[in-house]
Each structure stands twice: as structure tokens, then as C-alpha cells.
Amino acid sequence: MPRWSKWTDIEEYANYKGCGVYKIRLVNSKGFPIGISRFLGQDEDGILVIGESINIERRMNNFYGAIKGKGYAHSEAERLYLIKEYTNFKERHDSCKLQYSFTELTSKSQAEWEEERLLKCYFKRYGEVPPLNANLPQKHVGWQSLKCHP
């Protein structure tokens, strides 16, 4: 089972330039997760996105830049920027913040496989992917051998 880093505020550098999988969550001003209603239940961990990268530090920097509207390439963060700008998100979550956690992996293929597994486990539990994820990779294969951990 992968070992995850501590949850870190999105503004702080990841200080890891290698491959890995990351999660980004929504928390209140005290750092406690904000639950998110999903199709098949409540995600009490407040997970907004699950992703993978060959360079976690650069990916988190891109996420942070994109949520600030600075044109950085990160589609999930660009979606969050639009949500923050054009919905009632700010009124509902005025004092919230974002945090990330990641696990180090040895290759891009391992990171892609772990991202797929985590997204499928999330889907299996909640009936949909996290709010900012757009797709479920390999959605028609691999379900019988899927191993999900609490």
C-alpha cells in the first residue's frame, strides 16, 4: 500500500520532482476536510481531484497557478478557477483552502496505474469520479481485479 505525504497547503512547494500520484482536498480554515455530497454518499475526505504526474512539484505549482487564473496548464485547476469566479463557491466556502498529498512512485506507468486504481475505487464508493476529474481511465476493464483500501 502506498505511503502518502502529510497534507500540505496548496501554496507550499511539494519538494519532490519525481513521479507520483496526488490528491487535492477542500478543507476549512482549521484544516479539517469539508465533506462533499456525491451520487452514492458523502465524501468526508473532501477530495476534489486525483491525478498523476512525472514531476509532482511542477504539477502542484501548475495547479496553484491555474486556480489563481494565471494561465498555467492544469485542466482540473482551470475548472476550479471557473467555479470560483462564476458560481456561489466564494460565498459557500469563503474561508476554505486547498491541500494536497502525494505518494512517490518509480515510473510514469506505475503512476498512471495507481491513478486509475484510485479513481476506480473512488467511483466504486461514490458512483462518480471526484468533482474536478473529468474522466475515468480504462472504464471498461480491470474491475474484477480491483483492490481498494479504506
Residue frames as qw, qx, qy, qz and C-alpha x, y, z in Angstrom:
[[0.000, 0.889, 0.457, 0.000, 0.00, 0.00, 0.00],
 [0.409, 0.585, -0.040, 0.699, 1.45, 3.43, -0.95],
 [0.416, -0.503, -0.393, 0.648, 2.75, 5.78, 1.73],
 [0.151, 0.844, 0.337, 0.389, 1.23, 9.26, 1.43],
 [0.299, 0.251, -0.261, 0.883, 2.84, 12.56, 2.36],
 [0.044, -0.495, -0.593, 0.634, 1.26, 14.72, 5.03],
 [0.226, 0.822, 0.486, 0.193, -1.50, 17.05, 3.83],
 [0.403, -0.247, 0.043, 0.880, 0.10, 20.34, 2.79],
 [0.262, 0.777, 0.245, -0.518, -1.46, 23.71, 1.90],
 [0.722, 0.572, 0.322, 0.217, -1.52, 24.17, -1.88],
 [0.145, 0.973, -0.170, 0.057, 0.69, 27.29, -1.67],
 [0.495, -0.659, 0.557, 0.106, 3.63, 25.27, -0.28],
 [0.436, 0.547, -0.663, -0.267, 6.13, 23.56, -2.59],
 [0.975, -0.078, -0.090, -0.188, 5.93, 19.79, -2.86],
 [0.187, -0.738, 0.648, 0.003, 9.74, 19.49, -2.86],
 [0.662, -0.041, 0.741, 0.104, 9.56, 16.24, -4.86],
 [0.317, 0.578, -0.387, -0.645, 10.42, 16.31, -8.56],
 [0.071, -0.134, 0.965, 0.216, 9.70, 12.63, -9.29],
 [0.427, -0.216, -0.692, -0.541, 6.73, 10.52, -10.43],
 [0.043, 0.126, 0.804, -0.580, 3.72, 10.07, -8.24],
 [0.215, -0.588, -0.685, -0.372, 0.01, 10.27, -7.64],
 [0.045, 0.037, -0.377, 0.925, -1.62, 13.14, -5.80],
 [0.151, -0.683, -0.711, -0.068, -4.92, 14.07, -4.19],
 [0.038, 0.228, -0.116, 0.966, -6.21, 17.58, -3.60],
 [0.255, -0.568, -0.776, 0.102, -8.85, 18.23, -0.97],
 [0.153, -0.668, -0.115, -0.719, -11.01, 21.07, 0.28],
 [0.498, -0.305, -0.644, 0.493, -10.57, 21.97, 3.98],
 [0.214, -0.925, -0.292, -0.116, -11.94, 24.59, 6.36],
 [0.093, 0.881, -0.292, 0.360, -9.81, 27.31, 7.96],
 [0.597, -0.605, 0.496, -0.177, -8.70, 24.88, 10.68],
 [0.138, 0.471, -0.843, -0.219, -7.55, 22.26, 8.16],
 [0.500, 0.111, 0.819, -0.257, -10.45, 19.83, 8.57],
 [0.089, 0.119, 0.786, 0.600, -11.89, 18.32, 5.37],
 [0.483, 0.237, 0.142, -0.831, -15.16, 19.72, 4.05],
 [0.498, 0.187, 0.846, -0.011, -17.49, 16.86, 3.12],
 [0.276, 0.284, -0.442, -0.805, -18.74, 16.75, -0.46],
 [0.736, 0.236, 0.477, -0.419, -22.07, 15.19, -1.43],
 [0.052, 0.298, -0.817, -0.491, -21.62, 12.57, -4.14],
 [0.611, -0.013, -0.498, -0.615, -24.09, 10.41, -6.05],
 [0.773, -0.199, -0.599, -0.066, -23.80, 7.40, -3.70],
 [0.674, -0.554, -0.359, 0.331, -22.79, 9.09, -0.46],
 [0.126, -0.986, 0.102, -0.033, -20.85, 11.80, 1.32],
 [0.749, 0.313, -0.285, 0.510, -17.10, 12.08, 0.70],
 [0.523, -0.838, -0.116, 0.106, -16.00, 13.13, 4.19],
 [0.698, -0.239, 0.176, 0.652, -12.39, 13.48, 2.97],
 [0.161, 0.878, 0.068, -0.446, -13.32, 16.39, 0.67],
 [0.534, -0.144, 0.593, 0.585, -11.36, 15.04, -2.30],
 [0.393, 0.735, 0.021, -0.553, -11.60, 17.37, -5.31],
 [0.656, 0.635, -0.369, -0.174, -9.14, 15.68, -7.66],
 [0.805, -0.310, 0.463, 0.203, -6.94, 12.61, -8.02],
 [0.575, 0.787, -0.203, -0.100, -4.10, 12.88, -10.52],
 [0.874, -0.182, 0.205, 0.401, -0.68, 11.66, -11.55],
 [0.253, 0.943, -0.207, -0.053, 2.49, 13.35, -12.73],
 [0.850, 0.224, -0.215, 0.424, 6.09, 12.69, -13.69],
 [0.333, 0.219, -0.331, 0.855, 7.03, 15.75, -11.57],
 [0.312, -0.677, -0.652, 0.142, 4.82, 16.32, -8.53],
 [0.276, -0.502, -0.156, 0.805, 6.42, 19.67, -7.61],
 [0.001, -0.053, 0.432, 0.900, 5.80, 21.14, -11.07],
 [0.229, -0.451, -0.779, -0.370, 2.25, 19.72, -11.17],
 [0.310, -0.679, -0.548, 0.377, 1.34, 21.32, -7.82],
 [0.178, -0.392, 0.075, 0.900, 2.87, 24.63, -8.95],
 [0.089, -0.150, -0.633, -0.754, 0.79, 24.44, -12.15],
 [0.270, -0.596, -0.755, -0.040, -2.34, 23.67, -10.13],
 [0.279, -0.623, -0.341, 0.646, -1.73, 26.64, -7.85],
 [0.093, -0.237, 0.302, 0.919, -1.07, 28.98, -10.78],
 [0.140, -0.298, -0.748, -0.576, -4.16, 27.80, -12.65],
 [0.259, -0.668, -0.684, 0.138, -6.53, 28.32, -9.68],
 [0.208, -0.597, -0.122, 0.765, -5.20, 31.87, -9.50],
 [0.518, 0.794, 0.294, -0.122, -6.13, 32.40, -13.17],
 [0.178, -0.771, 0.422, 0.443, -2.52, 32.84, -14.27],
 [0.666, 0.580, -0.321, -0.342, -2.79, 30.64, -17.38],
 [0.192, -0.425, 0.885, -0.009, -0.91, 27.61, -16.07],
 [0.628, 0.096, -0.621, -0.458, -1.86, 24.34, -17.75],
 [0.032, 0.025, 0.936, -0.349, -3.87, 22.16, -15.37],
 [0.313, -0.322, -0.605, -0.658, -7.39, 21.34, -16.58],
 [0.469, -0.547, -0.683, 0.119, -8.83, 20.44, -13.16],
 [0.314, -0.424, -0.274, 0.804, -7.46, 23.63, -11.61],
 [0.056, -0.061, -0.353, -0.932, -8.76, 25.67, -14.53],
 [0.395, -0.485, -0.695, -0.354, -12.20, 24.18, -13.83],
 [0.446, -0.561, -0.525, 0.458, -11.89, 25.16, -10.16],
 [0.179, -0.173, 0.034, 0.968, -10.91, 28.69, -11.19],
 [0.244, -0.279, -0.527, -0.764, -14.11, 28.93, -13.28],
 [0.484, -0.547, -0.683, 0.003, -16.16, 27.56, -10.38],
 [0.397, -0.446, -0.349, 0.723, -14.63, 30.14, -8.01],
 [0.080, -0.101, 0.191, 0.973, -15.17, 33.00, -10.46],
 [0.349, -0.092, -0.451, -0.816, -18.65, 32.27, -11.83],
 [0.565, -0.419, -0.692, -0.162, -20.60, 30.41, -9.12],
 [0.478, -0.778, 0.041, -0.406, -21.50, 30.95, -5.46],
 [0.832, 0.018, -0.426, 0.357, -18.41, 29.00, -4.36],
 [0.270, 0.359, -0.368, 0.814, -16.84, 32.01, -2.60],
 [0.502, -0.454, 0.094, -0.730, -19.97, 32.64, -0.54],
 [0.929, -0.234, -0.203, -0.204, -20.27, 28.97, 0.46],
 [0.901, -0.158, -0.107, 0.391, -16.59, 28.37, 1.12],
 [0.098, 0.965, -0.102, 0.219, -15.14, 31.80, 1.86],
 [0.316, -0.783, 0.524, -0.117, -12.53, 30.70, 4.39],
 [0.973, 0.000, 0.226, 0.043, -11.72, 27.32, 2.87],
 [0.024, 0.745, -0.603, -0.285, -8.36, 26.31, 1.49],
 [0.911, 0.304, -0.247, -0.130, -6.87, 23.52, -0.58],
 [0.466, -0.608, 0.642, 0.030, -4.38, 20.89, 0.50],
 [0.773, 0.406, -0.448, -0.193, -2.51, 18.19, -1.37],
 [0.668, -0.436, 0.602, -0.012, -0.93, 14.87, -0.51],
 [0.671, 0.542, -0.442, -0.246, 1.10, 12.62, -2.77],
 [0.870, -0.285, 0.393, 0.085, 2.78, 9.27, -2.91],
 [0.053, 0.691, -0.615, -0.375, 6.13, 8.73, -4.61],
 [0.924, 0.219, 0.307, -0.063, 6.29, 6.15, -7.41],
 [0.567, -0.388, 0.513, 0.515, 9.11, 4.94, -9.63],
 [0.234, 0.051, 0.668, 0.704, 7.72, 5.43, -13.15],
 [0.377, 0.101, -0.146, -0.909, 5.07, 7.16, -15.23],
 [0.557, -0.103, -0.727, -0.388, 3.38, 3.81, -15.98],
 [0.353, -0.261, -0.794, 0.420, 3.22, 2.99, -12.26],
 [0.088, 0.226, 0.286, -0.927, 1.75, 6.46, -11.56],
 [0.465, 0.029, -0.420, -0.778, -0.85, 6.03, -14.33],
 [0.517, -0.183, -0.832, -0.089, -1.82, 2.60, -12.99],
 [0.236, -0.287, -0.677, 0.635, -2.16, 3.89, -9.41],
 [0.241, 0.148, 0.027, -0.959, -4.19, 6.92, -10.53],
 [0.533, -0.071, -0.622, -0.569, -6.53, 4.59, -12.43],
 [0.455, -0.237, -0.833, 0.208, -6.89, 2.32, -9.39],
 [0.082, -0.257, -0.488, 0.830, -7.61, 5.25, -7.05],
 [0.360, 0.094, -0.191, -0.908, -10.16, 6.77, -9.44],
 [0.559, -0.134, -0.732, -0.366, -11.93, 3.43, -9.87],
 [0.351, -0.267, -0.775, 0.452, -12.01, 2.89, -6.10],
 [0.113, 0.211, 0.241, -0.940, -13.48, 6.37, -5.65],
 [0.470, 0.028, -0.461, -0.752, -16.02, 5.65, -8.39],
 [0.489, -0.180, -0.853, -0.040, -16.93, 2.30, -6.83],
 [0.221, -0.308, -0.662, 0.647, -17.56, 4.00, -3.48],
 [0.110, 0.467, 0.257, -0.839, -19.34, 7.19, -4.65],
 [0.545, 0.586, 0.600, -0.016, -20.72, 6.37, -8.14],
 [0.407, 0.898, 0.040, 0.163, -18.67, 9.10, -9.83],
 [0.667, 0.199, -0.214, 0.686, -15.13, 10.50, -10.02],
 [0.302, -0.505, -0.323, 0.741, -14.05, 13.41, -7.78],
 [0.250, 0.838, 0.354, -0.332, -15.69, 16.73, -8.71],
 [0.108, 0.825, -0.313, -0.458, -12.79, 18.18, -10.72],
 [0.342, -0.184, 0.848, 0.361, -11.80, 14.97, -12.53],
 [0.537, 0.363, -0.204, -0.734, -13.38, 14.67, -15.95],
 [0.750, 0.258, -0.530, -0.301, -12.75, 11.05, -16.90],
 [0.807, -0.353, 0.453, -0.137, -12.45, 7.54, -15.56],
 [0.213, 0.584, -0.723, -0.302, -9.45, 5.87, -17.25],
 [0.248, 0.121, -0.951, -0.143, -9.91, 2.40, -18.73],
 [0.522, -0.112, 0.335, -0.777, -13.53, 2.44, -17.57],
 [0.878, 0.098, -0.180, -0.432, -14.43, -0.89, -19.18],
 [0.795, 0.200, -0.543, 0.184, -11.53, -3.01, -17.90],
 [0.340, 0.329, -0.632, 0.613, -9.91, -4.10, -14.65],
 [0.533, -0.484, 0.092, -0.688, -12.87, -4.04, -12.32],
 [0.923, -0.212, -0.300, -0.112, -12.72, -7.74, -11.30],
 [0.768, 0.016, -0.358, 0.531, -9.15, -7.46, -10.01],
 [0.018, -0.735, 0.090, -0.672, -9.61, -4.03, -8.38],
 [0.604, -0.339, -0.566, 0.447, -8.23, -3.82, -4.85],
 [0.108, -0.760, -0.033, -0.640, -9.49, -0.87, -2.82],
 [0.467, -0.148, -0.628, 0.604, -8.27, 0.04, 0.65],
 [0.215, -0.828, -0.503, 0.124, -10.17, 2.12, 3.19]]
